[in-house]
Amino acid sequence: YITYTMLPHQPYVYLPHLMTNQALSEPNQPSYVYLESPQQGTTIFKPTSRDYSFYSSLYPFPIKDGPVTRLAGLSYEQARVLFPQRFKIENLSNILSSYTSCPVFATPPTVDNITEFVRFNNFDIYYVHDNLTYYSHVWISSHNNKGRIIRVLNIRLFNDGFLYPEPKELLVYKDNLTRHNNMPLWCQLDGVEVSRSFQTHIKFAKAYFKTSEDIDVKVFYNFFLDRVDFKAFFGNEEIDICYEPGSPVIDFED
């Protein structure tokens, strides 16, 4: 329930994204956002939830490919205390579930129909998660692996405010890796971590490969780039699902 209070004697103000560390650090205090008034010369003063304030700070310009403020402008320690649920790596599975629940997946993509699936959707798929609309870029590529041509389904997803825990909080198999355009400081997550946190991804990959057999899975994690790469392999087919910061397509409301 939201109450709008008209302040007719105040000057016209349009500040759609206002959040301070002080407001976030006081959970019993409402945060406030000044909204453009439907009546000229007045201002709406709107109390908002902490999640709204979080998103407002995270996405100061919520447009396609707009900039994202790392940790919503908070220190790592502040964010860890205020938004512990956003550091759960399982949140990425919830994003994938929202993505695959959108209407274009009524006929799920498989190795048999993926060319038509990508062409039909014009490479961009729009989906809703946490009442926010995002877009996902999807494309097919290939590479040569010791004489074998591997076809790759690439899916780029935005992380919807997922905050990346430090690698020491995860089970890591290898660290200090250099990969993806020679970027340093990657780590590969341990198989136990992958099995525990990425079952939704593994199920999606098996359905795409049309197999019930075991598949090869690797998950690469970069705390400094705010990026997670899920990679699954089966025969001459591969799936790469990349999570990285990105803004919603349109503004959001409580």
Accessible surface in RSA format (square Angstrom, percent):
REM  Atomic radii and reference values for relative SASA: ProtOr
REM  Chains: A
REM  Algorithm: Lee & Richards
REM  Probe-radius: 1.40
REM  Slices: 20
REM RES _ NUM      All-atoms   Total-Side   Main-Chain    Non-polar    All polar
REM                ABS   REL    ABS   REL    ABS   REL    ABS   REL    ABS   REL
RES TYR A   1   248.29 115.9 166.29  94.6  82.00 213.4 134.17 100.8 114.13 140.7
RES ILE A   2    54.02  30.7  35.36  26.3  18.66  45.0  37.39  26.9  16.64  45.1
RES THR A   3    71.91  51.1  66.89  67.8   5.02  12.0  56.02  75.2  15.90  24.0
RES TYR A   4   112.71  52.6  89.51  50.9  23.21  60.4  63.53  47.7  49.18  60.6
RES THR A   5    65.96  46.9  62.55  63.4   3.42   8.1  45.43  61.0  20.53  31.0
RES MET A   6    77.36  40.1  61.31  40.6  16.06  38.2  51.41  43.7  25.95  34.4
RES LEU A   7    54.79  30.5  52.78  37.8   2.01   5.1  54.79  38.5   0.00   0.0
RES PRO A   8    78.58  57.3  62.99  57.4  15.60  56.7  62.99  52.0  15.60  96.9
RES HIS A   9   174.05  95.1 141.32  98.2  32.73  83.7 102.05 105.2  72.00  83.8
RES GLN A  10    93.95  52.5  90.04  65.8   3.90   9.3  12.29  26.2  81.66  61.9
RES PRO A  11    97.95  71.4  85.21  77.7  12.75  46.3  97.47  80.5   0.48   3.0
RES TYR A  12   102.56  47.9  77.00  43.8  25.55  66.5  68.57  51.5  33.99  41.9
RES VAL A  13    42.67  28.1  38.38  34.7   4.29  10.3  42.33  36.8   0.35   0.9
RES TYR A  14   121.95  56.9 102.54  58.3  19.41  50.5  66.41  49.9  55.54  68.5
RES LEU A  15    86.43  48.1  85.40  61.1   1.03   2.6  86.43  60.7   0.00   0.0
RES PRO A  16    33.84  24.7  33.06  30.1   0.78   2.8  33.06  27.3   0.78   4.8
RES HIS A  17    45.76  25.0  18.04  12.5  27.72  70.9  14.50  14.9  31.26  36.4
RES LEU A  18    66.25  36.9  63.92  45.7   2.34   5.9  65.11  45.7   1.15   3.1
RES MET A  19    34.21  17.7   3.31   2.2  30.90  73.6   5.93   5.0  28.29  37.5
RES THR A  20    70.70  50.3  64.00  64.9   6.70  16.0  64.32  86.4   6.38   9.6
RES ASN A  21    67.17  46.3  61.36  59.3   5.81  14.0  18.73  45.1  48.44  46.8
RES GLN A  22   122.71  68.6 115.39  84.3   7.33  17.4  35.91  76.4  86.80  65.8
RES ALA A  23    21.00  19.3  15.99  24.7   5.01  11.4  20.70  29.1   0.30   0.8
RES LEU A  24     0.00   0.0   0.00   0.0   0.00   0.0   0.00   0.0   0.00   0.0
RES SER A  25    60.96  51.5  40.51  54.1  20.45  47.1  30.45  64.8  30.51  42.7
RES GLU A  26    67.45  38.7  64.53  48.8   2.92   7.0  28.26  54.7  39.19  32.0
RES PRO A  27    79.37  57.8  60.81  55.4  18.56  67.5  60.81  50.2  18.56 115.4
RES ASN A  28   140.81  97.1 111.22 107.5  29.59  71.3  30.70  73.9 110.11 106.4
RES GLN A  29    96.28  53.8  93.47  68.3   2.81   6.7  17.85  38.0  78.43  59.5
RES PRO A  30    58.59  42.7  44.16  40.3  14.43  52.5  51.93  42.9   6.66  41.4
RES SER A  31     2.96   2.5   1.01   1.4   1.94   4.5   2.36   5.0   0.60   0.8
RES TYR A  32    79.47  37.1  74.06  42.1   5.41  14.1  44.22  33.2  35.25  43.5
RES VAL A  33     0.00   0.0   0.00   0.0   0.00   0.0   0.00   0.0   0.00   0.0
RES TYR A  34    60.93  28.4  60.93  34.7   0.00   0.0  23.51  17.7  37.41  46.1
RES LEU A  35    30.59  17.0  30.53  21.8   0.06   0.1  30.53  21.4   0.06   0.2
RES GLU A  36    99.93  57.4  84.39  63.8  15.54  37.0  16.67  32.2  83.26  68.0
RES SER A  37    11.72   9.9   0.00   0.0  11.72  27.0   0.20   0.4  11.52  16.1
RES PRO A  38   112.95  82.3  68.85  62.8  44.10 160.3  81.79  67.5  31.16 193.7
RES GLN A  39   114.05  63.8 109.79  80.2   4.26  10.1  32.22  68.6  81.83  62.1
RES GLN A  40   182.51 102.1 147.84 108.0  34.67  82.6  55.70 118.6 126.81  96.2
RES GLY A  41    36.62  45.2   0.00   N/A  36.62  45.2  26.95  74.0   9.67  21.7
RES THR A  42    17.51  12.5  17.43  17.7   0.08   0.2  17.43  23.4   0.08   0.1
RES THR A  43     1.29   0.9   0.95   1.0   0.33   0.8   1.29   1.7   0.00   0.0
RES ILE A  44    16.32   9.3  16.32  12.2   0.00   0.0  16.32  11.8   0.00   0.0
RES PHE A  45    55.20  27.6  54.64  33.8   0.56   1.5  54.64  33.1   0.56   1.6
RES LYS A  46     0.87   0.4   0.87   0.5   0.00   0.0   0.00   0.0   0.87   0.9
RES PRO A  47    48.12  35.1  43.10  39.3   5.03  18.3  43.51  35.9   4.61  28.7
RES THR A  48    12.79   9.1   0.00   0.0  12.79  30.5   4.46   6.0   8.32  12.6
RES SER A  49    53.50  45.2  41.00  54.7  12.50  28.8  47.25 100.6   6.25   8.8
RES ARG A  50    66.96  28.1  62.33  31.8   4.63  11.0  24.95  34.1  42.00  25.5
RES ASP A  51    64.78  45.4  62.92  62.6   1.86   4.4  17.98  42.3  46.80  46.7
RES TYR A  52     7.94   3.7   4.75   2.7   3.19   8.3   3.99   3.0   3.96   4.9
RES SER A  53     0.00   0.0   0.00   0.0   0.00   0.0   0.00   0.0   0.00   0.0
RES PHE A  54     0.00   0.0   0.00   0.0   0.00   0.0   0.00   0.0   0.00   0.0
RES TYR A  55    15.74   7.3  15.74   9.0   0.00   0.0  15.67  11.8   0.07   0.1
RES SER A  56     0.26   0.2   0.07   0.1   0.20   0.5   0.07   0.1   0.20   0.3
RES SER A  57    24.71  20.9  14.83  19.8   9.88  22.8   9.39  20.0  15.32  21.5
RES LEU A  58     6.58   3.7   6.58   4.7   0.00   0.0   6.58   4.6   0.00   0.0
RES TYR A  59     1.05   0.5   1.05   0.6   0.00   0.0   0.94   0.7   0.11   0.1
RES PRO A  60    35.99  26.2  32.22  29.4   3.77  13.7  32.22  26.6   3.77  23.5
RES PHE A  61   127.32  63.7 125.12  77.5   2.21   5.7 127.32  77.2   0.00   0.0
RES PRO A  62    15.21  11.1  12.14  11.1   3.07  11.2  12.14  10.0   3.07  19.1
RES ILE A  63   103.23  58.7 103.23  76.9   0.01   0.0 103.23  74.3   0.00   0.0
RES LYS A  64    83.96  41.0  68.68  42.1  15.28  36.4  45.36  40.8  38.60  41.1
RES ASP A  65    85.28  59.7  55.08  54.8  30.20  71.4  30.05  70.7  55.23  55.1
RES GLY A  66     8.71  10.7   0.00   N/A   8.71  10.7   2.13   5.8   6.57  14.7
RES PRO A  67    80.35  58.6  68.57  62.5  11.78  42.8  80.09  66.1   0.26   1.6
RES VAL A  68    45.23  29.8  14.70  13.3  30.53  73.6  15.59  13.5  29.64  80.4
RES THR A  69    48.72  34.7  42.84  43.4   5.88  14.0  35.40  47.5  13.32  20.1
RES ARG A  70   102.07  42.9  86.15  43.9  15.92  37.9  61.82  84.5  40.25  24.4
RES LEU A  71    22.49  12.5  20.08  14.4   2.41   6.1  20.08  14.1   2.41   6.5
RES ALA A  72     1.50   1.4   0.00   0.0   1.50   3.4   0.00   0.0   1.50   4.0
RES GLY A  73    46.57  57.4   0.00   N/A  46.57  57.4  25.26  69.3  21.31  47.7
RES LEU A  74     9.90   5.5   0.00   0.0   9.90  24.9   0.90   0.6   9.01  24.2
RES SER A  75    51.48  43.5  38.14  50.9  13.34  30.7  44.12  93.9   7.37  10.3
RES TYR A  76    32.07  15.0  27.92  15.9   4.15  10.8  27.92  21.0   4.15   5.1
RES GLU A  77   119.06  68.4 115.89  87.7   3.17   7.5  66.98 129.6  52.07  42.5
RES GLN A  78    63.73  35.6  59.10  43.2   4.63  11.0  29.13  62.0  34.60  26.2
RES ALA A  79     0.06   0.1   0.06   0.1   0.00   0.0   0.06   0.1   0.00   0.0
RES ARG A  80    77.10  32.4  71.49  36.4   5.61  13.3  31.54  43.1  45.56  27.6
RES VAL A  81   118.52  78.0  97.85  88.6  20.67  49.8 103.49  89.9  15.03  40.8
RES LEU A  82    26.14  14.6  15.99  11.4  10.15  25.5  17.44  12.2   8.70  23.4
RES PHE A  83     3.44   1.7   3.44   2.1   0.00   0.0   3.44   2.1   0.00   0.0
RES PRO A  84    67.13  48.9  64.83  59.1   2.30   8.4  64.83  53.5   2.30  14.3
RES GLN A  85    82.12  45.9  80.44  58.8   1.69   4.0  52.83 112.5  29.29  22.2
RES ARG A  86    21.57   9.1  21.38  10.9   0.19   0.4   3.58   4.9  17.99  10.9
RES PHE A  87     6.64   3.3   0.89   0.6   5.75  15.0   1.07   0.6   5.57  15.9
RES LYS A  88   121.72  59.4 116.39  71.4   5.34  12.7  68.13  61.3  53.59  57.1
RES ILE A  89     6.02   3.4   3.74   2.8   2.28   5.5   3.74   2.7   2.28   6.2
RES GLU A  90    77.48  44.5  76.70  58.0   0.78   1.9  45.22  87.5  32.26  26.3
RES ASN A  91    37.27  25.7  37.03  35.8   0.24   0.6  11.78  28.3  25.49  24.6
RES LEU A  92     0.34   0.2   0.34   0.2   0.00   0.0   0.34   0.2   0.00   0.0
RES SER A  93    13.51  11.4  13.35  17.8   0.17   0.4  11.79  25.1   1.73   2.4
RES ASN A  94    81.59  56.3  78.81  76.2   2.77   6.7  14.52  34.9  67.07  64.8
RES ILE A  95     3.51   2.0   3.51   2.6   0.00   0.0   3.51   2.5   0.00   0.0
RES LEU A  96     0.58   0.3   0.58   0.4   0.00   0.0   0.58   0.4   0.00   0.0
RES SER A  97    48.16  40.7  45.14  60.2   3.02   7.0  31.74  67.6  16.43  23.0
RES SER A  98    28.91  24.4  18.76  25.0  10.16  23.4   7.86  16.7  21.05  29.5
RES TYR A  99     0.78   0.4   0.78   0.4   0.00   0.0   0.00   0.0   0.78   1.0
RES THR A 100    41.85  29.8  27.96  28.3  13.89  33.1  13.18  17.7  28.67  43.3
RES SER A 101    91.54  77.4  56.97  76.0  34.57  79.6  38.13  81.2  53.41  74.8
RES CYS A 102    14.74  11.2   6.70   7.5   8.04  18.9  12.03  30.5   2.71   2.9
RES PRO A 103   119.50  87.1 102.66  93.6  16.84  61.2 112.89  93.2   6.61  41.1
RES VAL A 104    52.64  34.6  35.32  32.0  17.33  41.8  44.58  38.7   8.06  21.9
RES PHE A 105    17.05   8.5   6.69   4.1  10.37  27.0   7.69   4.7   9.36  26.8
RES ALA A 106    92.70  85.2  53.65  82.8  39.05  88.8  66.49  93.6  26.21  69.4
RES THR A 107    93.51  66.5  89.92  91.2   3.59   8.6  57.13  76.7  36.38  55.0
RES PRO A 108    77.56  56.5  75.97  69.2   1.59   5.8  75.97  62.7   1.59   9.9
RES PRO A 109     5.56   4.1   2.85   2.6   2.71   9.8   2.85   2.4   2.71  16.8
RES THR A 110    25.93  18.4  25.93  26.3   0.00   0.0  22.54  30.3   3.39   5.1
RES VAL A 111    30.21  19.9  22.53  20.4   7.68  18.5  22.53  19.6   7.68  20.8
RES ASP A 112   101.58  71.2  68.00  67.7  33.57  79.4  31.88  75.0  69.70  69.5
RES ASN A 113    40.87  28.2  40.20  38.9   0.67   1.6  27.20  65.5  13.68  13.2
RES ILE A 114     1.17   0.7   0.80   0.6   0.37   0.9   0.80   0.6   0.37   1.0
RES THR A 115    55.55  39.5  53.30  54.0   2.25   5.4  38.24  51.4  17.30  26.2
RES GLU A 116    97.95  56.2  95.63  72.3   2.32   5.5  56.13 108.6  41.82  34.1
RES PHE A 117    21.04  10.5  14.06   8.7   6.99  18.2  20.50  12.4   0.55   1.6
RES VAL A 118     5.48   3.6   4.55   4.1   0.93   2.3   5.48   4.8   0.00   0.0
RES ARG A 119   153.51  64.5 141.51  72.1  12.00  28.6  67.72  92.6  85.79  52.0
RES PHE A 120   173.65  86.9 145.52  90.1  28.13  73.2 153.43  93.0  20.22  57.9
RES ASN A 121    19.29  13.3   9.14   8.8  10.15  24.4   7.81  18.8  11.48  11.1
RES ASN A 122   114.45  78.9 108.21 104.6   6.24  15.0  24.96  60.1  89.49  86.5
RES PHE A 123    89.84  44.9  89.44  55.4   0.40   1.0  89.84  54.5   0.00   0.0
RES ASP A 124    40.99  28.7  31.71  31.6   9.28  21.9   7.30  17.2  33.69  33.6
RES ILE A 125     3.35   1.9   0.73   0.5   2.62   6.3   3.35   2.4   0.00   0.0
RES TYR A 126   104.91  49.0  87.23  49.6  17.68  46.0  67.17  50.5  37.74  46.5
RES TYR A 127     4.48   2.1   0.87   0.5   3.62   9.4   3.89   2.9   0.59   0.7
RES VAL A 128    88.01  57.9  73.98  67.0  14.03  33.8  73.98  64.3  14.03  38.0
RES HIS A 129    20.81  11.4  18.53  12.9   2.28   5.8  12.03  12.4   8.78  10.2
RES ASP A 130    75.08  52.6  49.75  49.5  25.33  59.9  17.66  41.6  57.43  57.3
RES ASN A 131   132.11  91.1 106.76 103.2  25.35  61.0  19.12  46.0 112.99 109.2
RES LEU A 132     6.63   3.7   4.74   3.4   1.89   4.8   6.63   4.7   0.00   0.0
RES THR A 133    35.82  25.5  34.41  34.9   1.41   3.4  18.64  25.0  17.18  26.0
RES TYR A 134     0.78   0.4   0.78   0.4   0.00   0.0   0.78   0.6   0.00   0.0
RES TYR A 135    11.84   5.5  10.40   5.9   1.44   3.7   3.86   2.9   7.97   9.8
RES SER A 136     0.11   0.1   0.00   0.0   0.11   0.2   0.11   0.2   0.00   0.0
RES HIS A 137    63.36  34.6  63.14  43.9   0.22   0.6  39.30  40.5  24.06  28.0
RES VAL A 138     3.34   2.2   3.34   3.0   0.00   0.0   3.34   2.9   0.00   0.0
RES TRP A 139    92.36  37.1  92.36  44.7   0.00   0.0  77.08  41.1  15.28  24.8
RES ILE A 140    57.83  32.9  32.26  24.0  25.57  61.6  32.26  23.2  25.57  69.4
RES SER A 141    45.08  38.1  35.42  47.3   9.66  22.2  35.56  75.7   9.52  13.3
RES SER A 142    73.73  62.3  45.99  61.4  27.74  63.9  11.88  25.3  61.85  86.7
RES HIS A 143    81.29  44.4  72.51  50.4   8.77  22.4  70.11  72.3  11.18  13.0
RES ASN A 144    97.45  67.2  68.29  66.0  29.16  70.2  29.33  70.6  68.13  65.8
RES ASN A 145    59.07  40.7  55.88  54.0   3.19   7.7   7.11  17.1  51.96  50.2
RES LYS A 146   202.35  98.7 157.10  96.4  45.25 107.7 117.21 105.5  85.15  90.7
RES GLY A 147    63.59  78.4   0.00   N/A  63.59  78.4  30.86  84.7  32.74  73.3
RES ARG A 148   108.41  45.5 103.92  53.0   4.49  10.7  58.68  80.2  49.73  30.1
RES ILE A 149   108.16  61.5  95.25  71.0  12.91  31.1  95.25  68.6  12.91  35.0
RES ILE A 150     6.64   3.8   6.64   4.9   0.00   0.0   6.64   4.8   0.00   0.0
RES ARG A 151    64.13  26.9  63.67  32.5   0.46   1.1  34.21  46.8  29.92  18.1
RES VAL A 152     4.46   2.9   4.46   4.0   0.00   0.0   4.46   3.9   0.00   0.0
RES LEU A 153     2.87   1.6   1.97   1.4   0.91   2.3   2.33   1.6   0.54   1.5
RES ASN A 154    15.57  10.7  15.57  15.0   0.00   0.0   2.29   5.5  13.28  12.8
RES ILE A 155     5.25   3.0   3.69   2.7   1.57   3.8   3.95   2.8   1.31   3.6
RES ARG A 156    62.32  26.2  61.52  31.4   0.79   1.9  15.47  21.1  46.84  28.4
RES LEU A 157     0.00   0.0   0.00   0.0   0.00   0.0   0.00   0.0   0.00   0.0
RES PHE A 158     2.08   1.0   1.62   1.0   0.46   1.2   1.62   1.0   0.46   1.3
RES ASN A 159     8.46   5.8   8.06   7.8   0.40   1.0   0.00   0.0   8.46   8.2
RES ASP A 160     7.44   5.2   4.64   4.6   2.80   6.6   1.08   2.5   6.36   6.3
RES GLY A 161     1.34   1.7   0.00   N/A   1.34   1.7   1.34   3.7   0.00   0.0
RES PHE A 162     7.89   3.9   0.71   0.4   7.17  18.7   2.96   1.8   4.93  14.1
RES LEU A 163     6.99   3.9   6.31   4.5   0.68   1.7   6.99   4.9   0.00   0.0
RES TYR A 164     7.26   3.4   4.17   2.4   3.09   8.0   4.17   3.1   3.09   3.8
RES PRO A 165     3.14   2.3   3.14   2.9   0.00   0.0   3.14   2.6   0.00   0.0
RES GLU A 166    44.56  25.6  44.56  33.7   0.00   0.0   8.08  15.6  36.48  29.8
RES PRO A 167    42.54  31.0  42.02  38.3   0.52   1.9  42.16  34.8   0.38   2.3
RES LYS A 168   175.12  85.4 133.84  82.1  41.28  98.3  91.82  82.6  83.30  88.7
RES GLU A 169    74.12  42.6  37.74  28.5  36.38  86.6  37.81  73.1  36.31  29.6
RES LEU A 170    23.77  13.2  10.98   7.9  12.79  32.2  13.01   9.1  10.76  29.0
RES LEU A 171    77.87  43.4  76.16  54.5   1.71   4.3  77.87  54.7   0.00   0.0
RES VAL A 172    51.79  34.1  21.47  19.4  30.31  73.0  21.47  18.7  30.31  82.2
RES TYR A 173   128.87  60.2 103.62  59.0  25.25  65.7  66.26  49.8  62.61  77.2
RES LYS A 174   101.15  49.3  94.91  58.2   6.23  14.8  46.61  42.0  54.54  58.1
RES ASP A 175    89.14  62.4  77.21  76.8  11.93  28.2  14.85  34.9  74.29  74.1
RES ASN A 176   118.34  81.6  91.14  88.1  27.19  65.5  27.15  65.3  91.19  88.1
RES LEU A 177    44.96  25.0  43.13  30.9   1.83   4.6  44.85  31.5   0.11   0.3
RES THR A 178    85.00  60.5  54.46  55.2  30.54  72.8  32.94  44.3  52.06  78.7
RES ARG A 179    48.76  20.5  39.82  20.3   8.94  21.3  28.72  39.2  20.05  12.1
RES HIS A 180    74.82  40.9  56.07  39.0  18.75  48.0  40.73  42.0  34.08  39.7
RES ASN A 181   126.64  87.3  93.24  90.1  33.41  80.4  31.64  76.2  95.00  91.8
RES ASN A 182   128.25  88.4 110.99 107.3  17.26  41.6  22.48  54.1 105.77 102.2
RES MET A 183    70.94  36.7  70.94  46.9   0.00   0.0  42.56  36.2  28.38  37.6
RES PRO A 184    69.78  50.9  67.23  61.3   2.56   9.3  67.23  55.5   2.56  15.9
RES LEU A 185    89.75  50.0  76.29  54.6  13.45  33.8  78.92  55.4  10.83  29.1
RES TRP A 186     0.50   0.2   0.00   0.0   0.50   1.2   0.00   0.0   0.50   0.8
RES CYS A 187     5.07   3.8   5.07   5.7   0.00   0.0   4.20  10.6   0.87   0.9
RES GLN A 188    23.66  13.2  23.66  17.3   0.00   0.0   0.09   0.2  23.57  17.9
RES LEU A 189     3.97   2.2   0.00   0.0   3.97  10.0   0.00   0.0   3.97  10.7
RES ASP A 190    38.45  26.9  38.45  38.3   0.00   0.0   3.91   9.2  34.54  34.4
RES GLY A 191    52.35  64.6   0.00   N/A  52.35  64.6  38.73 106.3  13.62  30.5
RES VAL A 192    94.03  61.9  88.86  80.4   5.17  12.5  92.42  80.3   1.61   4.4
RES GLU A 193     4.56   2.6   4.56   3.4   0.00   0.0   0.00   0.0   4.56   3.7
RES VAL A 194     9.92   6.5   9.92   9.0   0.00   0.0   9.92   8.6   0.00   0.0
RES SER A 195    58.68  49.6  54.76  73.1   3.92   9.0  26.13  55.6  32.54  45.6
RES ARG A 196   141.69  59.5 112.78  57.5  28.91  68.8  63.80  87.2  77.89  47.2
RES SER A 197     3.21   2.7   0.00   0.0   3.21   7.4   1.56   3.3   1.65   2.3
RES PHE A 198     0.08   0.0   0.08   0.0   0.00   0.0   0.08   0.0   0.00   0.0
RES GLN A 199    97.91  54.8  94.76  69.3   3.15   7.5  50.06 106.6  47.85  36.3
RES THR A 200    48.42  34.4  42.01  42.6   6.41  15.3  21.13  28.4  27.30  41.3
RES HIS A 201     0.15   0.1   0.13   0.1   0.02   0.1   0.13   0.1   0.02   0.0
RES ILE A 202    25.67  14.6  25.67  19.1   0.00   0.0  25.67  18.5   0.00   0.0
RES LYS A 203   158.56  77.4 153.51  94.2   5.05  12.0  99.69  89.7  58.87  62.7
RES PHE A 204    26.32  13.2  20.52  12.7   5.81  15.1  25.69  15.6   0.64   1.8
RES ALA A 205     0.09   0.1   0.09   0.1   0.00   0.0   0.09   0.1   0.00   0.0
RES LYS A 206    54.74  26.7  54.33  33.3   0.41   1.0  22.59  20.3  32.15  34.2
RES ALA A 207    60.46  55.6  44.56  68.8  15.91  36.2  55.58  78.3   4.88  12.9
RES TYR A 208     1.79   0.8   1.31   0.7   0.48   1.2   0.33   0.2   1.46   1.8
RES PHE A 209     8.20   4.1   0.03   0.0   8.17  21.3   0.14   0.1   8.06  23.1
RES LYS A 210   123.24  60.1  86.90  53.3  36.33  86.5  60.79  54.7  62.44  66.5
RES THR A 211    24.86  17.7   5.66   5.7  19.20  45.7  12.51  16.8  12.35  18.7
RES SER A 212   107.03  90.4  79.61 106.2  27.42  63.2  49.66 105.7  57.37  80.4
RES GLU A 213   113.41  65.1 105.72  80.0   7.68  18.3  40.61  78.6  72.80  59.4
RES ASP A 214   130.42  91.4 111.70 111.2  18.71  44.2  36.17  85.1  94.25  94.0
RES ILE A 215    24.94  14.2   1.42   1.1  23.52  56.7   5.68   4.1  19.26  52.3
RES ASP A 216    78.53  55.0  69.02  68.7   9.51  22.5  30.81  72.5  47.72  47.6
RES VAL A 217    30.75  20.2   9.47   8.6  21.28  51.3   9.47   8.2  21.28  57.7
RES LYS A 218    80.22  39.1  78.79  48.3   1.43   3.4  23.96  21.6  56.26  59.9
RES VAL A 219     0.09   0.1   0.00   0.0   0.09   0.2   0.00   0.0   0.09   0.2
RES PHE A 220    22.45  11.2  22.45  13.9   0.00   0.0  22.45  13.6   0.00   0.0
RES TYR A 221     0.66   0.3   0.01   0.0   0.66   1.7   0.01   0.0   0.66   0.8
RES ASN A 222     0.45   0.3   0.34   0.3   0.11   0.3   0.11   0.3   0.34   0.3
RES PHE A 223    24.91  12.5  23.96  14.8   0.96   2.5  23.96  14.5   0.96   2.7
RES PHE A 224   122.49  61.3 100.89  62.5  21.60  56.2 102.08  61.9  20.41  58.4
RES LEU A 225    64.23  35.8  47.98  34.3  16.25  40.8  52.08  36.6  12.14  32.7
RES ASP A 226    19.08  13.4  19.08  19.0   0.00   0.0   2.01   4.7  17.07  17.0
RES ARG A 227    37.58  15.8  37.58  19.2   0.00   0.0   6.06   8.3  31.52  19.1
RES VAL A 228     0.00   0.0   0.00   0.0   0.00   0.0   0.00   0.0   0.00   0.0
RES ASP A 229     8.99   6.3   8.99   8.9   0.00   0.0   4.96  11.7   4.02   4.0
RES PHE A 230     0.07   0.0   0.05   0.0   0.02   0.1   0.05   0.0   0.02   0.1
RES LYS A 231    35.89  17.5  35.89  22.0   0.00   0.0  17.55  15.8  18.34  19.5
RES ALA A 232     0.00   0.0   0.00   0.0   0.00   0.0   0.00   0.0   0.00   0.0
RES PHE A 233    52.87  26.4  50.47  31.3   2.39   6.2  50.54  30.6   2.33   6.7
RES PHE A 234    62.70  31.4  57.34  35.5   5.36  13.9  61.70  37.4   0.99   2.8
RES GLY A 235    55.42  68.3   0.00   N/A  55.42  68.3  35.90  98.5  19.53  43.7
RES ASN A 236    79.45  54.8  73.58  71.1   5.87  14.1  15.01  36.1  64.44  62.3
RES GLU A 237    34.24  19.7  33.55  25.4   0.69   1.6  13.57  26.2  20.68  16.9
RES GLU A 238     5.35   3.1   5.21   3.9   0.14   0.3   0.00   0.0   5.35   4.4
RES ILE A 239     0.00   0.0   0.00   0.0   0.00   0.0   0.00   0.0   0.00   0.0
RES ASP A 240    27.34  19.2  26.45  26.3   0.89   2.1  12.45  29.3  14.89  14.9
RES ILE A 241     0.66   0.4   0.09   0.1   0.57   1.4   0.38   0.3   0.28   0.8
RES CYS A 242    18.26  13.8  18.24  20.3   0.02   0.1  15.29  38.7   2.97   3.2
RES TYR A 243     0.00   0.0   0.00   0.0   0.00   0.0   0.00   0.0   0.00   0.0
RES GLU A 244    33.21  19.1  33.21  25.1   0.00   0.0   6.43  12.4  26.78  21.9
RES PRO A 245    46.76  34.1  33.58  30.6  13.18  47.9  33.70  27.8  13.06  81.2
RES GLY A 246     3.61   4.5   0.00   N/A   3.61   4.5   3.29   9.0   0.32   0.7
RES SER A 247     0.00   0.0   0.00   0.0   0.00   0.0   0.00   0.0   0.00   0.0
RES PRO A 248     0.00   0.0   0.00   0.0   0.00   0.0   0.00   0.0   0.00   0.0
RES VAL A 249    36.35  23.9  26.12  23.7  10.22  24.6  26.12  22.7  10.22  27.7
RES ILE A 250   107.88  61.4 103.49  77.1   4.38  10.6 107.35  77.3   0.53   1.4
RES ASP A 251    75.80  53.1  56.31  56.0  19.49  46.1  31.13  73.3  44.67  44.6
RES PHE A 252     8.20   4.1   3.76   2.3   4.44  11.5   7.81   4.7   0.39   1.1
RES GLU A 253   112.81  64.8  95.15  72.0  17.66  42.0  59.22 114.5  53.58  43.7
RES ASP A 254    86.23  60.4  25.33  25.2  60.90 144.0  43.37 102.1  42.86  42.7
END  Absolute sums over single chains surface
CHAIN  1 A    13285.2      10865.9       2419.2       7611.8       5673.4
END  Absolute sums over all chains
TOTAL         13285.2      10865.9       2419.2       7611.8       5673.4
